[in-house]
Amino acid sequence: MRTLRATLVLGVVLSTVAAGVAIAGGDDRHKGHTKKATATLVDGTGKRVGKVTLVQFRGKVTVAGRVTGITPGFHGFHVHAVGKCEGPSFTSAGGHFSAPGQAHGAHAGDLPPLLVNADGSASAAFETDRFTLQQLRDADGSALMVHAGPDNFANIPDRYGEPDAETLNTGDSGARVACGVVR
């Protein structure tokens, strides 16, 4: 039953994205209400490994995408503050998209984790109100990033002590393995 429910929810989300894209494509009755952006994800060698579409409608952004060729397992998935994806390490994309002083887990660019299947592929679709496309398209742009490891969202059990600076900044999700400039 859970699989059916998840499939139905994903279908509704993808239908919403498709409807938003159709509206953005020329239905004048809704002009100005829907905005669209895309990011083509590349690995450290510049090889295309995925694409993400962002559709803004009525104050929320639907993020939907697919990746291939990524190591199976959970991966941190974030919006980074600078629209540059210079490989192989992608440090040119800066830190996570966030307001000053926010710790990881509260960053506007902290997205749900990406679960990659055994064959190296993953799909994701979700909705957020933590940013607008206009904010992502500021003077220095922004980028979507897939990290090498899982994101702990700065959740460290009390028995391990206080989270360190790396946990508070990045969620310990490790190296940057795929990057795409939001266009």
Wavefront OBJ file of the C-alpha trace (Angstrom):
o trace
v 0.000 0.000 0.000
v 2.867 2.402 0.780
v 4.413 1.787 -2.631
v 1.089 2.530 -4.324
v 0.626 5.699 -2.233
v 4.201 6.864 -2.978
v 3.696 6.149 -6.677
v 0.454 8.125 -6.698
v 2.056 11.056 -4.885
v 5.028 11.053 -7.284
v 2.596 10.911 -10.218
v 0.686 13.903 -8.893
v 3.921 15.865 -8.376
v 5.200 15.048 -11.865
v 1.782 15.937 -13.340
v 1.945 19.255 -11.502
v 5.403 19.886 -12.955
v 4.165 19.000 -16.435
v 1.156 21.294 -16.008
v 3.397 24.097 -14.780
v 5.712 23.640 -17.747
v 2.739 23.655 -20.123
v 1.438 26.846 -18.542
v 4.886 28.434 -18.746
v 5.080 27.428 -22.382
v 2.452 29.820 -23.594
v -0.943 29.746 -21.878
v -1.413 33.534 -21.673
v -4.119 33.245 -19.001
v -1.420 32.295 -16.484
v 1.509 34.328 -17.786
v 3.732 35.574 -14.972
v 2.453 33.006 -12.464
v 4.757 30.163 -13.503
v 8.509 30.312 -13.891
v 10.907 27.561 -14.931
v 14.629 26.872 -14.549
v 16.835 23.897 -15.348
v 20.201 22.564 -14.252
v 22.193 20.011 -16.246
v 24.285 17.990 -13.788
v 27.826 17.011 -14.769
v 30.419 14.937 -12.947
v 33.996 16.068 -12.204
v 35.120 15.203 -15.740
v 32.318 17.235 -17.344
v 30.230 14.206 -18.351
v 26.463 14.812 -18.181
v 24.918 12.698 -15.416
v 21.465 14.238 -15.010
v 19.016 17.066 -15.336
v 16.833 18.879 -12.823
v 13.847 21.082 -13.609
v 12.575 23.710 -11.180
v 9.078 25.110 -11.704
v 7.769 27.946 -9.563
v 4.008 28.250 -9.234
v 1.975 30.084 -6.604
v 4.898 30.726 -4.276
v 6.360 27.215 -4.281
v 9.074 25.589 -6.355
v 8.686 22.014 -7.579
v 12.057 20.329 -8.071
v 12.100 17.222 -10.285
v 15.059 15.432 -11.778
v 16.949 12.303 -12.657
v 20.603 11.280 -12.361
v 22.617 8.310 -13.614
v 26.137 7.056 -13.016
v 26.207 7.971 -9.310
v 27.386 5.567 -6.589
v 24.399 3.731 -5.024
v 23.179 4.887 -1.622
v 22.095 8.138 -0.009
v 23.648 11.417 -1.151
v 23.439 14.996 0.068
v 21.544 17.149 -2.432
v 21.786 20.930 -2.070
v 21.490 24.294 -3.735
v 24.883 26.024 -3.582
v 25.273 29.804 -3.469
v 27.288 30.416 -6.666
v 26.355 29.461 -10.233
v 29.714 27.961 -11.227
v 30.501 24.274 -11.694
v 34.243 24.083 -12.335
v 35.386 20.471 -11.963
v 36.661 18.294 -10.710
v 35.875 19.453 -7.141
v 33.166 22.087 -7.852
v 34.384 24.327 -5.012
v 33.611 27.240 -7.352
v 29.927 26.776 -6.393
v 30.616 28.109 -2.892
v 28.747 26.978 0.207
v 25.097 26.122 0.633
v 22.492 28.661 -0.409
v 21.365 30.224 2.879
v 20.790 33.350 4.875
v 23.775 34.552 6.930
v 24.196 32.756 10.245
v 22.048 29.720 9.432
v 23.388 26.285 10.376
v 23.029 23.227 8.169
v 19.583 21.698 8.251
v 18.085 25.201 8.224
v 19.791 26.375 5.000
v 17.269 27.323 2.324
v 19.345 25.178 -0.056
v 19.190 21.991 2.053
v 17.113 19.622 -0.066
v 15.811 16.114 0.686
v 18.470 13.403 0.339
v 18.904 11.672 -2.985
v 18.624 7.859 -2.848
v 20.535 6.302 -5.739
v 19.532 2.770 -6.809
v 21.920 -0.160 -7.266
v 22.147 0.649 -11.008
v 23.395 4.193 -10.280
v 20.153 5.942 -11.185
v 17.845 8.090 -9.087
v 14.752 10.206 -9.537
v 13.481 12.876 -7.199
v 10.449 15.148 -7.111
v 9.442 17.434 -4.272
v 8.096 20.896 -3.535
v 9.666 23.667 -1.425
v 8.886 27.200 -0.349
v 12.407 27.872 0.983
v 13.532 29.855 -2.092
v 12.250 31.412 -5.301
v 13.759 31.165 -8.754
v 14.497 34.889 -8.595
v 16.622 34.304 -5.479
v 18.503 31.468 -7.215
v 19.156 33.771 -10.179
v 20.783 36.561 -8.147
v 23.957 38.337 -9.335
v 26.234 35.304 -8.908
v 23.594 32.628 -9.653
v 23.352 29.248 -7.927
v 24.033 25.583 -8.588
v 22.535 22.222 -7.652
v 24.988 19.779 -6.100
v 25.071 16.041 -5.449
v 27.544 15.029 -2.736
v 29.448 11.760 -2.332
v 27.883 10.752 0.975
v 24.683 10.971 2.970
v 23.619 14.198 4.639
v 23.062 14.109 8.402
v 21.352 17.552 8.388
v 23.535 18.449 11.410
v 21.696 15.892 13.530
v 24.267 14.518 15.937
v 22.959 12.515 18.915
v 23.749 14.184 22.261
v 25.890 11.228 23.332
v 28.463 12.253 20.679
v 28.738 15.836 21.907
v 28.284 19.073 20.022
v 28.324 19.054 16.201
v 31.593 20.360 14.750
v 31.899 23.183 12.193
v 31.868 20.769 9.217
v 28.608 19.214 10.387
v 27.026 22.619 10.946
v 28.115 23.851 7.492
v 27.624 20.812 5.254
v 25.956 17.955 7.106
v 29.102 15.836 6.602
v 27.938 14.862 3.114
v 31.462 14.799 1.724
v 32.937 15.570 -1.681
v 30.951 17.150 -4.499
v 30.357 14.571 -7.246
v 27.876 16.286 -9.591
v 27.018 19.935 -10.203
v 24.615 21.889 -12.403
v 24.246 25.643 -12.821
v 20.639 26.825 -12.410
v 19.633 28.527 -15.682
l 1 2 3 4 5 6 7 8 9 10 11 12 13 14 15 16 17 18 19 20 21 22 23 24 25 26 27 28 29 30 31 32 33 34 35 36 37 38 39 40 41 42 43 44 45 46 47 48 49 50 51 52 53 54 55 56 57 58 59 60 61 62 63 64 65 66 67 68 69 70 71 72 73 74 75 76 77 78 79 80 81 82 83 84 85 86 87 88 89 90 91 92 93 94 95 96 97 98 99 100 101 102 103 104 105 106 107 108 109 110 111 112 113 114 115 116 117 118 119 120 121 122 123 124 125 126 127 128 129 130 131 132 133 134 135 136 137 138 139 140 141 142 143 144 145 146 147 148 149 150 151 152 153 154 155 156 157 158 159 160 161 162 163 164 165 166 167 168 169 170 171 172 173 174 175 176 177 178 179 180 181 182 183
